[in-house]
């Protein structure tokens, strides 16, 4: 993953591009194994194969659902698109260093909406008098 470049696709998502890998062809179709990585959960999603890849103990598994988290919660969390054509386990040590659990894309506010629940309302009845 050295030499990667990337950009933010919005306040909570970023895209990273690795140098072009060799092209894999299966039955005349070029396979792309782009992954979306969710640092907060250390889970990868492969949209081509429609499965999640993550560590389960000492083993790597590929399953149709993420571990211990709903898809809605996972999709709402910060993510980064990674472009490599081999298994995430090969790049995982580098990716974890580059995108730690509490990573957020540049320009995003990871505390947006947190801790300000009752501020600015004037009283404990939601601002009504």
Backbone as CSV, one residue per row, in Angstrom:
resi,resn,N_x,N_y,N_z,CA_x,CA_y,CA_z,C_x,C_y,C_z
1,UNK,0.812,-1.180,0.000,0.000,0.000,0.000,0.866,1.259,0.000
2,UNK,2.186,1.104,-0.158,2.995,2.307,-0.240,2.698,3.019,-1.542
3,UNK,2.786,4.316,-1.509,2.503,5.095,-2.695,1.026,5.297,-2.963
4,UNK,0.188,5.062,-1.981,-1.258,5.235,-2.158,-1.604,6.717,-2.172
5,UNK,-2.618,7.045,-2.916,-3.166,8.394,-2.883,-4.634,8.274,-2.556
6,UNK,-5.224,9.331,-2.064,-6.632,9.233,-1.704,-7.279,10.590,-1.616
7,UNK,-8.580,10.583,-1.430,-9.336,11.811,-1.231,-10.593,11.498,-0.437
8,UNK,-11.159,12.530,0.168,-12.383,12.353,0.949,-13.583,12.455,0.025
9,UNK,-14.522,11.502,0.147,-15.754,11.494,-0.643,-16.898,12.148,0.101
10,UNK,-16.628,12.860,1.116,-17.654,13.468,1.941,-17.107,13.564,3.342
11,UNK,-17.919,13.986,4.290,-17.412,14.207,5.635,-17.018,12.933,6.368
12,UNK,-17.481,11.752,5.953,-17.173,10.550,6.714,-16.610,9.419,5.858
13,UNK,-16.235,9.693,4.611,-15.751,8.641,3.729,-14.556,9.141,2.925
14,UNK,-13.623,8.252,2.634,-12.451,8.604,1.844,-12.157,7.481,0.865
15,UNK,-11.416,7.798,-0.183,-11.031,6.811,-1.180,-9.518,6.783,-1.260
16,UNK,-8.943,5.592,-1.294,-7.503,5.419,-1.400,-7.231,4.542,-2.610
17,UNK,-6.271,4.944,-3.433,-5.924,4.163,-4.614,-4.493,3.668,-4.489
18,UNK,-4.289,2.392,-4.661,-2.960,1.803,-4.665,-2.445,1.822,-6.102
19,UNK,-1.136,1.604,-6.294,-0.631,1.500,-7.659,-1.369,0.383,-8.399
20,UNK,-1.506,0.479,-9.714,-2.289,-0.516,-10.443,-1.731,-1.922,-10.257
21,UNK,-2.567,-2.845,-9.834,-2.136,-4.222,-9.657,-2.263,-4.969,-10.980
22,UNK,-1.744,-6.198,-11.017,-1.960,-6.989,-12.222,-3.451,-7.257,-12.397
23,UNK,-3.885,-7.388,-13.625,-5.295,-7.635,-13.916,-5.563,-9.132,-13.828
24,UNK,-6.621,-9.506,-13.136,-7.033,-10.893,-13.030,-8.229,-11.090,-13.946
25,UNK,-8.170,-12.112,-14.761,-9.260,-12.384,-15.686,-9.800,-13.773,-15.400
26,UNK,-11.101,-13.853,-15.216,-11.761,-15.132,-14.971,-12.891,-15.256,-15.978
27,UNK,-12.802,-16.231,-16.859,-13.816,-16.460,-17.899,-14.074,-15.198,-18.720
28,UNK,-12.993,-14.473,-19.039,-13.126,-13.298,-19.878,-13.604,-12.046,-19.169
29,UNK,-13.788,-12.093,-17.848,-14.263,-10.945,-17.084,-13.149,-10.478,-16.155
30,UNK,-12.859,-9.189,-16.174,-11.848,-8.633,-15.279,-12.455,-8.517,-13.891
31,UNK,-11.776,-9.094,-12.903,-12.273,-9.059,-11.527,-11.657,-7.882,-10.789
32,UNK,-12.479,-7.127,-10.100,-12.006,-6.043,-9.256,-12.357,-6.387,-7.822
33,UNK,-11.361,-6.396,-6.969,-11.584,-6.657,-5.557,-11.362,-5.388,-4.756
34,UNK,-12.165,-4.390,-5.035,-12.116,-3.177,-4.228,-12.837,-3.468,-2.923
35,UNK,-12.302,-2.930,-1.843,-12.895,-3.138,-0.530,-13.245,-1.794,0.084
36,UNK,-14.269,-1.784,0.904,-14.563,-0.644,1.762,-14.161,-1.097,3.156
37,UNK,-13.299,-0.315,3.797,-12.802,-0.667,5.130,-13.468,0.236,6.158
38,UNK,-13.955,-0.368,7.234,-14.584,0.351,8.343,-13.646,0.265,9.547
39,UNK,-12.802,1.307,9.755,-11.794,1.253,10.812,-12.354,1.010,12.207
40,UNK,-13.506,1.576,12.523,-14.074,1.411,13.860,-14.398,-0.032,14.201
41,UNK,-14.569,-0.849,13.186,-14.933,-2.258,13.402,-13.896,-3.215,12.822
42,UNK,-12.883,-2.691,12.146,-11.859,-3.475,11.466,-12.499,-4.540,10.574
43,UNK,-13.435,-4.080,9.750,-14.186,-4.942,8.840,-14.024,-4.404,7.420
44,UNK,-13.863,-5.309,6.472,-13.781,-4.971,5.056,-15.046,-5.469,4.368
45,UNK,-15.532,-4.710,3.390,-16.673,-5.160,2.595,-16.252,-5.230,1.137
46,UNK,-16.487,-6.370,0.507,-16.187,-6.563,-0.902,-17.505,-6.528,-1.659
47,UNK,-17.757,-5.449,-2.388,-19.047,-5.308,-3.066,-19.179,-6.251,-4.256
48,UNK,-18.077,-6.627,-4.878,-18.147,-7.553,-6.005,-18.630,-8.930,-5.537
49,UNK,-18.058,-9.384,-4.430,-18.429,-10.704,-3.906,-19.567,-10.633,-2.883
50,UNK,-19.918,-9.402,-2.480,-20.993,-9.166,-1.519,-20.788,-9.920,-0.200
51,UNK,-19.604,-9.757,0.353,-19.360,-10.332,1.671,-18.424,-9.426,2.477
52,UNK,-18.445,-9.655,3.780,-17.611,-8.933,4.728,-16.445,-9.828,5.092
53,UNK,-15.271,-9.239,5.226,-14.066,-9.976,5.583,-13.547,-9.373,6.883
54,UNK,-13.269,-10.237,7.851,-12.783,-9.763,9.143,-12.124,-10.914,9.886
55,UNK,-11.399,-10.549,10.948,-10.754,-11.574,11.779,-11.748,-12.119,12.777
56,UNK,-11.714,-13.413,12.908,-12.510,-14.112,13.916,-11.512,-14.932,14.718
57,UNK,-11.034,-14.340,15.814,-9.941,-14.971,16.554,-8.656,-14.824,15.752
58,UNK,-8.016,-15.949,15.437,-6.780,-15.913,14.652,-7.020,-16.145,13.166
59,UNK,-8.253,-16.413,12.794,-8.577,-16.719,11.398,-9.281,-15.548,10.725
60,UNK,-9.140,-15.472,9.422,-9.885,-14.519,8.607,-11.084,-15.239,8.031
61,UNK,-12.248,-14.591,8.080,-13.474,-15.192,7.556,-14.135,-14.227,6.579
62,UNK,-14.919,-14.788,5.673,-15.735,-14.005,4.740,-17.171,-14.453,4.953
63,UNK,-18.011,-13.515,5.350,-19.404,-13.845,5.675,-20.347,-12.837,5.021
64,UNK,-21.614,-13.202,4.848,-22.571,-12.276,4.226,-23.019,-11.136,5.143
65,UNK,-22.695,-11.205,6.431,-23.083,-10.152,7.379,-21.877,-9.795,8.250
66,UNK,-21.785,-8.530,8.677,-20.678,-8.134,9.543,-20.852,-8.703,10.952
67,UNK,-19.771,-8.774,11.721,-19.842,-9.342,13.068,-20.386,-8.350,14.096
68,UNK,-21.317,-8.744,14.899,-21.786,-8.004,16.077,-22.148,-6.542,15.820
69,UNK,-22.547,-6.195,14.606,-22.958,-4.819,14.312,-23.942,-4.862,13.140
70,UNK,-24.962,-4.023,13.220,-25.933,-4.005,12.120,-25.322,-3.308,10.906
71,UNK,-25.790,-3.655,9.748,-25.307,-3.052,8.511,-25.560,-1.545,8.521
72,UNK,-26.703,-1.100,9.052,-27.014,0.333,9.113,-25.991,1.095,9.947
73,UNK,-25.628,0.543,11.086,-24.635,1.188,11.957,-23.277,1.198,11.262
74,UNK,-22.928,0.087,10.642,-21.651,-0.009,9.942,-21.573,1.017,8.815
75,UNK,-22.617,1.108,7.985,-22.616,2.035,6.855,-22.608,3.494,7.300
76,UNK,-23.090,3.790,8.494,-23.090,5.163,9.006,-21.736,5.558,9.589
77,UNK,-20.861,4.592,9.803,-19.559,4.879,10.403,-18.561,5.297,9.319
78,UNK,-17.462,5.970,9.720,-16.456,6.369,8.737,-15.921,5.155,7.982
79,UNK,-15.626,5.353,6.712,-15.104,4.260,5.900,-14.088,4.801,4.915
80,UNK,-13.287,3.905,4.382,-12.309,4.262,3.362,-12.344,3.179,2.285
81,UNK,-12.368,3.606,1.020,-12.368,2.655,-0.094,-10.919,2.310,-0.416
82,UNK,-10.617,1.021,-0.461,-9.268,0.543,-0.738,-9.272,-0.234,-2.041
83,UNK,-8.229,-0.055,-2.819,-8.129,-0.720,-4.111,-6.907,-1.625,-4.105
84,UNK,-7.110,-2.882,-3.815,-6.056,-3.883,-3.958,-6.699,-5.187,-4.401
85,UNK,-5.919,-6.018,-5.068,-6.488,-7.200,-5.705,-6.014,-8.491,-5.043
86,UNK,-5.856,-8.458,-3.753,-5.560,-9.669,-3.008,-6.308,-9.587,-1.684
87,UNK,-6.075,-10.505,-0.808,-6.845,-10.598,0.430,-6.474,-9.484,1.409
88,UNK,-7.450,-8.921,2.120,-7.166,-7.858,3.094,-6.144,-8.256,4.159
89,UNK,-6.049,-9.524,4.487,-5.104,-9.951,5.527,-3.669,-9.590,5.169
90,UNK,-3.367,-9.522,3.890,-2.012,-9.190,3.448,-1.675,-7.742,3.798
91,UNK,-2.627,-6.851,3.691,-2.407,-5.423,3.917,-2.868,-4.948,5.297
92,UNK,-3.527,-5.800,6.058,-4.165,-5.373,7.302,-3.230,-4.651,8.279
93,UNK,-2.010,-5.152,8.544,-1.149,-4.417,9.493,-0.892,-2.967,9.064
94,UNK,-0.686,-2.742,7.785,-0.457,-1.388,7.279,-1.731,-0.553,7.355
95,UNK,-2.846,-1.151,6.997,-4.125,-0.438,6.989,-4.517,-0.006,8.395
96,UNK,-4.317,-0.875,9.379,-4.666,-0.545,10.769,-3.811,0.615,11.275
97,UNK,-2.537,0.659,10.884,-1.682,1.786,11.283,-2.138,3.074,10.600
98,UNK,-2.520,2.961,9.340,-2.922,4.139,8.575,-4.312,4.644,8.972
99,UNK,-5.207,3.712,9.330,-6.588,4.048,9.681,-6.945,3.401,11.020
100,UNK,-6.528,4.010,12.141,-6.847,3.435,13.457,-8.350,3.466,13.734
101,UNK,-8.754,2.802,14.806,-10.185,2.636,15.123,-10.975,3.936,15.130
102,UNK,-10.398,5.014,15.601,-11.135,6.279,15.713,-10.792,7.242,14.577
103,UNK,-10.350,6.704,13.446,-10.003,7.511,12.280,-11.240,8.189,11.702
104,UNK,-11.048,9.395,11.209,-12.101,10.115,10.483,-11.432,10.807,9.304
105,UNK,-12.094,10.897,8.163,-11.504,11.557,6.997,-11.169,13.012,7.297
106,UNK,-10.161,13.550,6.628,-9.822,14.960,6.823,-11.031,15.844,6.543
107,UNK,-11.225,16.837,7.393,-12.325,17.770,7.206,-13.626,17.345,7.852
108,UNK,-13.670,16.119,8.379,-14.901,15.690,9.049,-14.815,16.053,10.519
109,UNK,-15.949,16.098,11.173,-16.000,16.384,12.597,-16.512,15.137,13.291
110,UNK,-15.603,14.311,13.863,-16.038,13.068,14.491,-16.939,13.276,15.703
111,UNK,-16.957,14.504,16.264,-17.794,14.773,17.434,-19.105,15.450,17.061
112,UNK,-19.375,15.584,15.765,-20.604,16.245,15.322,-21.825,15.536,15.890
113,UNK,-22.644,16.287,16.586,-23.869,15.717,17.140,-23.699,15.006,18.461
114,UNK,-22.472,14.938,18.970,-22.246,14.251,20.243,-22.036,15.282,21.346
115,UNK,-22.611,15.064,22.469,-22.363,15.900,23.629,-23.091,17.228,23.630
116,UNK,-23.857,17.537,22.616,-24.575,18.805,22.561,-26.076,18.581,22.557
117,UNK,-26.500,17.459,23.029,-27.902,17.057,22.943,-28.859,18.099,23.519
118,UNK,-28.552,18.657,24.677,-29.485,19.570,25.334,-29.035,21.023,25.301
119,UNK,-27.963,21.328,24.610,-27.468,22.704,24.606,-28.320,23.564,23.696
120,UNK,-28.547,24.786,24.109,-29.254,25.753,23.294,-30.766,25.650,23.359
121,UNK,-31.307,24.853,24.234,-32.756,24.707,24.307,-33.357,25.590,25.395
122,UNK,-32.551,26.052,26.322,-33.046,26.985,27.321,-33.655,26.346,28.546
123,UNK,-34.173,25.155,28.459,-34.722,24.469,29.626,-34.767,22.973,29.344
124,UNK,-35.343,22.226,30.260,-35.348,20.770,30.106,-36.577,20.256,29.357
125,UNK,-37.348,21.135,28.730,-38.541,20.701,27.995,-38.383,20.907,26.495
126,UNK,-37.140,20.812,26.001,-36.931,20.934,24.566,-37.128,22.334,24.031
127,UNK,-36.986,23.363,24.860,-37.080,24.736,24.402,-38.479,25.316,24.461
128,UNK,-39.477,24.555,24.837,-40.846,25.088,24.950,-41.030,25.736,26.307
129,UNK,-41.821,26.771,26.355,-42.051,27.459,27.629,-43.448,27.261,28.080
